[in-house]
């Protein structure tokens, strides 16, 4: 039984904002990925641009999932930690997500924070996935 993504008409349209209101999952293997930032395997410094950091972090999420035998389609929940969150920054981060999820975004929460583990990090993406 696959993951089911639900956007009920009794709640605001989440699809146009890049997330899903409710995700249900059958029993399976739960995968908890640590927050991913814009670093390559060698720890190369992060770019300044928030949209580019978001693309790199999303790519790292995909790599982490692949290591666990999962794909972005298996993601049930996502948390976005964005430094000094405002609508413009949310749009920059959101622009990187369609490449990761295609047309099937998970349930998601965006959280504004004052800082992350390194002062150069502007975004961190954490996900939970289920593989049946």
Beta strands, then each sheet from edge to edge (+ up, - down):
strand 1: 4-6
strand 2: 22-24
strand 3: 29-36
strand 4: 75-83
strand 5: 107-113
strand 6: 123-131
sheet 1: 1+ 2-
sheet 2: 3+ 6- 4+ 5+
end
